[in-house]
Amino acid sequence: MKIGKVLVFAVVMVALCPLRMVAQTPSIDSLIDHIRELSSSKYEGRLAGTEGYMEAADYVIEQLAQYGVQPYKGEWAQYFETERNKIENCTFNSYVNANDARQVYVLGKDFVCAGMTGRGYAEAPVVFCGYGIDSPAFDEYEKVDAKGKIVMVLSGVPSWLPSKVTENYRYVRDKARVAQKHGACALVVVNMSVSCPSGEVQGTVYGGELPHLATFPIIMPTRDCASRLLKNETLTFDEAVQALQNRHEPQSFHLRKKFAIDVNANYHPAALTANVIGIYPGVKRSMANEYVVVGAQLDGVGMQGTTCLFPGADDNATGVAALMEVARMLSESPDQPNRSVIFVLFSAGEQQHLGSRIFVSNFTPLNRIEAYVDVNSIGMGDSILVLGNMRYPDLWNVALKVDSLYCTRDMVTSLKTSPVGDATAFFKVGIPSINITNMGGSRHVRVPSDMTENIDRTYIVKATQLLFETVLDLSFGEYQGRSNASKRIKFTN
């Protein structure tokens, strides 16, 4: 009986999905070559608005063009402006007495600068202010004097406070503005992200809403570094964090130590960057003006100084490599798409997914897009996660169908999820969207160890195979995403 059910399922799935003439298999060598190239130091971490990013975009265009992908409406680049802060160098040290030897901390090992740090020099006594909140409901500045001091805080907000209290303190710039209001001359934000090991630095770009604090330095030490910074102080780092968690009341205090911070950052409020947009034309005349869009974030968190590189191999050179490999596979496939496939590499994804918002705001006509498939961070983890079944079950089931027929059945099916990241801009205007990523693969997110050597070759091939089969199936025309067209709304930020 069990075998019979499997056979019935297989027959139904085959009936719903056109059989491929020849099985297409991703090339692991091509994938790894692309990842190694994009994560190399020559592109300096692909920070949006930099020369390194534009050179990475040129590489992608060159590769796509080899496989029959054409510039969309004659132009590969969709230019726009974004904030850019290129951190040339930073030094950080501490001491107790002026005549004592200073403890020197290493950029890229002990600390990094916040992505939107201001430039400048600050040398002053230090005050620890918990999460940096000065709300009447929870005031961590009330019993300390921050004037002329360097303020040290934790990233994020406490979970026990209501969102109406914490909403104005979530980002680094929020905390910096509060510290500056209380007279501080610099801010030290300890990285409390659970996705980052306690001894590893993590890069950031987005810092919160403008204005930019041009002359207010902001650095982010690791938790291990913070333990050294609070050694022999009123509370150790672990004691301070534990007291906040247990007592739910401010634990602010003055340090014996002084800090010295010197940041050299080159800020540009409107640096030029670009999305890369190409089109692989559909072969069926009646459907060639219908589109399946497949996209990936191209930018990363950049480089600080001359040695602190965030390669961005998994996040997201893997997604970009997968798109280029899908283009190659399409060009060699006897099964050609009826609908046109649009390839988009987004810039400024690290700036609240600005590139995808720009794309959706300017693409016409939106109602010709049947589906959007996003691919991000597919080089690590233990299984393939496709997000979006809760919002777009029909689209998600296309991925499940081809996974059952042509792939290795590694999709996680037990979770109810919605699209995230760059897919957000699409589903906000009613375009059915899914994300293909890996489950349990966040170990190297925005850290220097996100290198090609750490990529799981098995899973990137599996994820790329699923991406190709999903895009190809959607391009045949049986899936009708435009049935939701009446629900689409005008895009807003």
C-alpha positions as CSV (number, residue, x, y, z in Angstrom):
1,M,0.0,0.0,0.0
2,K,2.8,2.4,0.9
3,I,4.5,1.7,-2.5
4,G,1.3,2.2,-4.3
5,K,0.9,5.7,-2.7
6,V,4.4,6.6,-3.8
7,L,3.7,5.5,-7.4
8,V,0.4,7.5,-7.5
9,F,2.3,10.6,-6.1
10,A,5.0,10.2,-8.8
11,V,2.4,9.9,-11.6
12,V,0.6,13.0,-10.4
13,M,3.8,15.0,-10.1
14,V,4.9,14.0,-13.6
15,A,1.5,14.9,-15.0
16,L,1.9,18.4,-13.5
17,C,5.4,18.9,-14.6
18,P,6.8,18.6,-18.1
19,L,9.6,16.0,-18.4
20,R,13.0,17.4,-19.1
21,M,14.7,16.1,-22.2
22,V,18.1,15.9,-20.6
23,A,19.0,16.3,-17.0
24,Q,21.1,19.5,-16.3
25,T,23.7,19.4,-13.5
26,P,25.4,22.4,-12.0
27,S,29.2,22.5,-12.3
28,I,30.8,22.6,-8.9
29,D,34.0,23.9,-10.5
30,S,32.2,26.8,-12.1
31,L,30.4,27.6,-8.8
32,I,33.6,27.6,-6.8
33,D,35.5,29.6,-9.3
34,H,32.8,32.3,-9.2
35,I,32.7,32.3,-5.4
36,R,36.5,32.5,-5.1
37,E,36.6,35.3,-7.6
38,L,33.9,37.4,-6.0
39,S,35.2,36.9,-2.5
40,S,38.7,37.8,-3.3
41,S,40.4,40.9,-1.9
42,K,40.5,42.6,-5.3
43,Y,36.8,43.6,-4.8
44,E,37.4,44.7,-1.2
45,G,34.2,43.1,0.2
46,R,31.9,44.5,-2.6
47,L,30.7,47.5,-0.5
48,A,28.0,49.3,-2.4
49,G,29.1,52.6,-3.8
50,T,32.8,51.6,-4.1
51,E,35.0,50.8,-7.1
52,G,35.3,47.3,-5.8
53,Y,31.6,46.7,-6.0
54,M,31.5,48.2,-9.6
55,E,34.3,45.9,-10.6
56,A,32.4,42.9,-9.2
57,A,29.3,44.0,-11.2
58,D,31.4,44.1,-14.4
59,Y,32.6,40.5,-13.7
60,V,29.0,39.4,-13.4
61,I,28.0,41.1,-16.6
62,E,30.8,39.5,-18.5
63,Q,29.8,36.1,-17.3
64,L,26.1,36.5,-18.0
65,A,26.8,37.8,-21.5
66,Q,28.6,34.6,-22.3
67,Y,25.5,32.6,-21.8
68,G,23.0,34.5,-24.0
69,V,21.8,36.9,-21.3
70,Q,21.2,40.3,-22.7
71,P,21.2,43.8,-21.1
72,Y,17.6,44.6,-20.1
73,K,16.3,47.3,-22.5
74,G,19.8,47.8,-23.7
75,E,21.3,48.6,-20.3
76,W,23.0,46.3,-17.8
77,A,23.2,48.8,-15.0
78,Q,20.4,50.4,-13.1
79,Y,22.2,53.3,-11.4
80,F,21.1,54.8,-8.1
81,E,22.7,56.5,-5.1
82,T,23.3,55.2,-1.6
83,E,25.1,56.1,1.6
84,R,28.7,54.8,1.6
85,N,31.3,54.9,4.4
86,K,34.7,53.6,3.5
87,I,36.7,53.0,6.7
88,E,40.4,53.7,5.9
89,N,41.8,52.9,9.3
90,C,41.0,52.9,13.1
91,T,43.1,52.5,16.2
92,F,41.8,51.6,19.7
93,N,43.6,51.3,23.0
94,S,42.9,51.5,26.7
95,Y,44.8,52.5,29.9
96,V,44.3,53.2,33.5
97,N,47.1,55.7,34.3
98,A,48.7,58.0,31.7
99,N,52.2,56.7,32.4
100,D,51.1,53.0,32.1
101,A,51.6,50.9,29.0
102,R,48.5,51.0,26.8
103,Q,46.5,47.9,25.9
104,V,46.3,48.0,22.1
105,Y,43.4,46.3,20.3
106,V,43.6,45.0,16.8
107,L,41.2,46.1,14.0
108,G,39.6,43.0,12.5
109,K,40.5,40.8,15.4
110,D,39.3,42.6,18.6
111,F,37.0,45.2,17.1
112,V,35.7,46.8,14.0
113,C,34.1,50.2,13.3
114,A,30.3,50.4,13.0
115,G,29.5,50.7,9.3
116,M,28.3,54.3,9.6
117,T,30.8,55.5,12.2
118,G,31.9,59.1,12.2
119,R,35.5,60.0,11.8
120,G,37.6,61.6,14.5
121,Y,39.7,61.1,17.6
122,A,38.4,60.6,21.1
123,E,40.4,60.0,24.3
124,A,38.4,60.1,27.5
125,P,37.1,58.3,30.6
126,V,34.5,55.6,30.0
127,V,31.0,55.0,31.4
128,F,29.1,51.7,30.8
129,C,25.4,52.4,30.1
130,G,23.8,49.0,29.5
131,Y,21.8,49.1,26.3
132,G,22.1,52.9,26.0
133,I,18.5,53.7,26.8
134,D,17.4,56.9,28.3
135,S,13.6,56.4,28.3
136,P,11.7,57.5,31.5
137,A,10.6,53.9,31.8
138,F,14.2,52.7,31.8
139,D,16.9,55.4,32.1
140,E,20.5,54.0,32.0
141,Y,22.0,57.5,31.9
142,E,20.2,58.8,35.0
143,K,22.8,57.9,37.6
144,V,26.0,58.4,35.6
145,D,27.7,61.5,34.0
146,A,28.4,60.9,30.3
147,K,29.5,64.4,29.5
148,G,33.0,64.3,27.9
149,K,33.1,60.5,28.2
150,I,33.2,57.6,25.9
151,V,30.0,55.6,26.4
152,M,30.1,51.8,26.2
153,V,26.8,49.9,25.5
154,L,25.5,46.6,24.3
155,S,24.0,46.2,20.8
156,G,20.3,45.5,20.4
157,V,17.6,46.1,23.0
158,P,16.4,44.2,26.1
159,S,13.7,41.6,25.4
160,W,11.8,42.4,28.7
161,L,11.0,46.0,27.7
162,P,8.0,46.8,25.6
163,S,8.6,47.7,21.9
164,K,7.2,51.2,22.5
165,V,10.1,51.8,24.8
166,T,12.9,50.1,22.8
167,E,11.9,51.1,19.2
168,N,14.0,54.3,19.3
169,Y,17.2,52.4,20.5
170,R,17.5,49.5,18.1
171,Y,20.2,50.7,15.8
172,V,23.7,52.0,16.3
173,R,22.9,55.5,15.2
174,D,20.0,55.6,17.6
175,K,22.3,54.8,20.5
176,A,24.9,57.2,19.2
177,R,22.5,60.1,19.1
178,V,21.4,59.4,22.7
179,A,25.1,59.2,23.8
180,Q,25.9,62.5,22.0
181,K,22.8,64.1,23.5
182,H,24.3,63.3,27.0
183,G,27.6,64.9,26.1
184,A,29.6,61.8,25.0
185,C,32.4,62.1,22.5
186,A,32.4,58.5,21.2
187,L,30.5,55.2,21.4
188,V,31.6,51.6,22.0
189,V,28.9,49.1,21.1
190,V,29.6,45.5,22.1
191,N,28.3,43.1,19.4
192,M,25.7,40.9,21.2
193,S,24.5,39.1,18.0
194,V,23.8,35.4,18.6
195,S,24.8,34.7,15.0
196,C,28.4,35.8,15.7
197,P,30.9,33.9,17.9
198,S,32.0,35.8,20.9
199,G,35.6,36.1,19.7
200,E,34.9,37.1,16.0
201,V,34.2,40.6,14.6
202,Q,31.2,41.2,12.4
203,G,30.8,43.8,9.8
204,T,27.8,46.1,9.3
205,V,26.6,48.7,6.9
206,Y,23.2,50.0,7.9
207,G,23.3,52.0,11.0
208,G,19.8,53.4,11.3
209,E,18.1,56.6,10.0
210,L,19.9,59.7,9.0
211,P,21.4,62.2,9.8
212,H,24.9,60.9,9.7
213,L,27.0,61.7,12.8
214,A,30.1,62.8,10.8
215,T,32.5,63.4,13.7
216,F,31.3,60.9,16.3
217,P,33.4,57.7,16.3
218,I,31.6,54.4,16.8
219,I,33.4,51.1,17.2
220,M,32.2,47.6,17.9
221,P,34.4,45.2,20.0
222,T,33.7,41.5,20.2
223,R,32.3,40.0,23.4
224,D,35.7,38.5,24.2
225,C,37.3,42.0,23.9
226,A,34.5,43.5,26.0
227,S,35.5,41.0,28.8
228,R,39.0,42.4,28.7
229,L,37.7,46.0,28.6
230,L,35.7,45.4,31.8
231,K,38.3,43.4,33.6
232,N,39.0,44.8,37.1
233,E,36.1,47.2,36.9
234,T,33.0,47.6,39.1
235,L,31.3,44.7,37.2
236,T,32.9,42.3,34.8
237,F,31.3,42.1,31.4
238,D,29.5,38.8,32.2
239,E,28.3,40.2,35.5
240,A,26.9,43.4,33.9
241,V,25.0,41.4,31.3
242,Q,23.7,38.9,33.8
243,A,22.6,41.7,36.2
244,L,20.6,43.4,33.4
245,Q,19.0,40.1,32.4
246,N,18.1,39.1,36.0
247,R,17.2,42.4,37.7
248,H,15.7,44.3,34.7
249,E,17.1,47.6,36.0
250,P,20.0,49.8,34.9
251,Q,23.5,48.7,35.8
252,S,25.5,51.7,34.7
253,F,28.8,52.6,36.2
254,H,32.0,54.5,35.5
255,L,35.2,52.6,34.5
256,R,38.7,53.1,35.9
257,K,40.0,52.8,32.4
258,K,40.2,55.4,29.7
259,F,39.8,54.6,26.0
260,A,41.5,56.2,23.0
261,I,39.8,55.8,19.6
262,D,41.0,57.2,16.3
263,V,38.8,56.7,13.2
264,N,39.6,57.7,9.6
265,A,36.4,57.2,7.5
266,N,35.5,58.5,4.1
267,Y,31.8,59.1,4.1
268,H,29.7,59.9,1.0
269,P,26.0,60.6,1.4
270,A,25.1,59.7,-2.2
271,A,27.6,57.4,-3.7
272,L,26.8,55.9,-7.1
273,T,26.0,52.2,-7.3
274,A,24.0,50.0,-9.6
275,N,21.8,46.9,-9.9
276,V,22.8,44.6,-12.7
277,I,19.8,43.5,-14.9
278,G,19.8,41.1,-17.7
279,I,17.2,39.1,-19.7
280,Y,17.2,35.7,-21.2
281,P,14.5,35.9,-23.8
282,G,11.6,33.4,-23.8
283,V,11.2,31.4,-27.0
284,K,7.4,31.4,-27.2
285,R,6.2,34.6,-28.8
286,S,2.9,34.7,-26.9
287,M,4.7,34.4,-23.5
288,A,8.1,36.2,-24.1
289,N,6.7,39.4,-22.5
290,E,5.9,37.5,-19.3
291,Y,8.7,37.3,-16.8
292,V,10.2,35.1,-14.1
293,V,12.6,37.2,-12.1
294,V,15.5,35.5,-10.3
295,G,17.7,37.7,-8.0
296,A,20.5,37.7,-5.6
297,Q,22.3,40.4,-3.5
298,L,25.7,41.3,-4.9
299,D,27.0,43.7,-2.4
300,G,28.7,42.9,0.9
301,V,29.9,44.7,4.0
302,G,33.3,45.7,2.6
303,M,36.7,46.1,4.1
304,Q,38.1,48.1,7.0
305,G,41.7,49.3,6.9
306,T,44.1,47.3,4.8
307,T,43.7,43.9,6.5
308,C,40.1,43.5,7.8
309,L,38.3,42.0,4.8
310,F,34.8,40.6,4.9
311,P,34.9,38.3,1.8
312,G,31.2,37.5,1.7
313,A,31.7,34.0,0.1
314,D,28.5,32.5,1.4
315,D,26.8,35.8,1.9
316,N,26.3,36.2,-0.9
317,A,28.8,35.2,-3.5
318,T,27.1,31.8,-3.4
319,G,23.8,33.3,-4.5
320,V,25.4,35.3,-7.3
321,A,27.4,32.3,-8.5
322,A,24.2,30.2,-8.6
323,L,22.5,32.8,-10.8
324,M,25.4,32.8,-13.2
325,E,25.4,29.0,-13.2
326,V,21.6,29.0,-13.9
327,A,22.3,31.2,-16.9
328,R,24.9,28.7,-18.2
329,M,22.6,25.8,-17.7
330,L,19.8,27.6,-19.5
331,S,22.0,28.3,-22.4
332,E,22.9,24.6,-22.8
333,S,19.5,23.2,-22.0
334,P,17.4,21.6,-24.8
335,D,14.4,22.7,-22.7
336,Q,14.2,26.4,-23.4
337,P,12.0,28.9,-21.4
338,N,8.8,30.1,-22.9
339,R,8.6,33.1,-20.6
340,S,11.6,35.4,-20.4
341,V,13.9,35.1,-17.4
342,I,15.2,38.3,-15.8
343,F,18.4,38.1,-13.8
344,V,18.9,40.8,-11.2
345,L,21.9,41.3,-9.0
346,F,21.0,43.8,-6.3
347,S,23.2,46.5,-4.8
348,A,22.8,48.1,-1.4
349,G,21.2,45.0,0.0
350,E,23.0,45.8,3.2
351,Q,21.2,49.1,3.3
352,Q,17.7,47.7,4.1
353,H,17.5,46.0,0.7
354,L,17.6,49.4,-1.1
355,G,18.5,47.9,-4.5
356,S,15.5,45.6,-4.7
357,R,13.2,48.5,-3.7
358,I,14.7,50.6,-6.5
359,F,14.2,47.8,-9.0
360,V,10.5,47.2,-8.0
361,S,9.8,51.0,-8.0
362,N,11.1,51.4,-11.5
363,F,10.2,48.2,-13.4
364,T,7.4,48.4,-15.9
365,P,5.1,46.7,-16.3
366,L,5.1,45.0,-12.9
367,N,2.0,42.9,-13.7
368,R,4.1,41.0,-16.3
369,I,6.2,39.5,-13.5
370,E,4.7,36.1,-12.7
371,A,7.1,35.2,-9.9
372,Y,10.3,36.2,-8.1
373,V,12.8,33.7,-6.9
374,D,15.5,34.9,-4.5
375,V,18.7,33.0,-3.7
376,N,20.9,33.9,-0.7
377,S,23.6,32.1,1.3
378,I,23.4,28.6,-0.1
379,G,26.9,27.5,0.7
380,M,26.5,26.2,4.3
381,G,24.0,24.4,6.5
382,D,22.4,21.0,6.7
383,S,19.3,21.3,4.4
384,I,17.7,23.5,1.8
385,L,15.1,26.0,3.1
386,V,12.6,27.6,0.8
387,L,10.8,30.5,2.4
388,G,7.4,31.6,1.4
389,N,4.9,28.7,1.7
390,M,2.7,30.6,4.2
391,R,2.2,33.5,1.8
392,Y,2.6,31.9,-1.6
393,P,1.9,28.1,-1.3
394,D,1.3,27.6,-5.0
395,L,4.7,29.1,-5.9
396,W,6.4,27.2,-3.0
397,N,4.8,24.0,-4.3
398,V,6.5,24.5,-7.6
399,A,9.9,24.2,-5.8
400,L,8.7,21.2,-3.9
401,K,7.5,19.6,-7.0
402,V,10.8,19.9,-8.9
403,D,12.7,19.0,-5.8
404,S,10.8,15.7,-5.8
405,L,11.2,15.0,-9.5
406,Y,14.6,16.3,-10.4
407,C,16.6,17.1,-7.2
408,T,17.5,15.3,-4.0
409,R,14.5,16.0,-1.8
410,D,16.4,18.1,0.6
411,M,13.8,20.8,1.1
412,V,12.6,21.4,4.6
413,T,8.8,21.0,4.6
414,S,7.9,21.3,8.3
415,L,8.1,25.1,8.6
416,K,5.6,27.8,7.8
417,T,7.4,30.9,6.5
418,S,7.1,34.1,4.6
419,P,9.6,35.6,2.0
420,V,12.3,37.8,3.5
421,G,15.2,40.1,2.3
422,D,15.1,41.3,-1.3
423,A,11.9,39.3,-1.8
424,T,10.1,41.7,0.5
425,A,10.0,44.5,-2.1
426,F,8.3,42.1,-4.5
427,F,5.6,40.6,-2.2
428,K,4.8,44.1,-1.0
429,V,3.4,44.8,-4.5
430,G,1.7,41.4,-4.7
431,I,4.3,39.5,-6.8
432,P,4.5,35.9,-5.6
433,S,8.0,35.4,-4.1
434,I,10.1,32.7,-2.5
435,N,13.7,32.6,-1.1
436,I,16.0,29.7,-1.6
437,T,18.6,29.5,1.2
438,N,20.2,26.9,3.5
439,M,19.0,26.0,7.0
440,G,21.5,26.1,9.8
441,G,24.1,27.9,7.8
442,S,24.6,31.3,9.5
443,R,27.9,30.6,11.2
444,H,29.9,32.9,8.9
445,V,27.5,35.8,8.3
446,R,29.4,39.0,7.7
447,V,32.6,37.8,9.4
448,P,36.1,37.6,8.0
449,S,35.9,33.8,8.0
450,D,33.2,33.8,5.3
451,M,35.7,32.4,2.8
452,T,35.5,30.0,-0.1
453,E,37.3,27.3,1.9
454,N,34.2,27.1,4.2
455,I,31.7,26.5,1.5
456,D,29.9,23.1,1.5
457,R,30.2,21.9,-2.0
458,T,27.5,19.4,-1.7
459,Y,24.8,21.8,-0.7
460,I,25.6,24.6,-3.0
461,V,25.2,22.1,-5.9
462,K,21.9,20.9,-4.5
463,A,20.6,24.4,-4.0
464,T,21.7,25.6,-7.4
465,Q,20.0,22.5,-9.0
466,L,16.8,23.4,-7.2
467,L,17.0,27.0,-8.3
468,F,17.5,26.0,-11.9
469,E,14.7,23.5,-12.0
470,T,12.3,25.9,-10.3
471,V,13.1,28.8,-12.6
472,L,12.8,26.6,-15.7
473,D,9.5,25.1,-14.5
474,L,8.1,28.6,-13.9
475,S,9.2,29.7,-17.3
476,F,7.2,27.0,-19.1
477,G,4.0,29.0,-18.3
478,E,1.8,26.6,-16.3
479,Y,2.2,28.6,-13.1
480,Q,0.1,31.7,-13.2
481,G,1.3,34.3,-10.7
482,R,-0.7,37.0,-12.2
483,S,-3.9,35.6,-10.6
484,N,-2.9,37.8,-7.7
485,A,-2.6,40.9,-9.8
486,S,-5.7,42.4,-8.4
487,K,-4.2,42.3,-4.9
488,R,-1.1,44.3,-5.9
489,I,-0.6,47.7,-4.4
490,K,1.6,50.6,-5.3
491,F,5.0,50.3,-3.9
492,T,6.0,52.5,-1.0
493,N,9.0,52.6,1.3
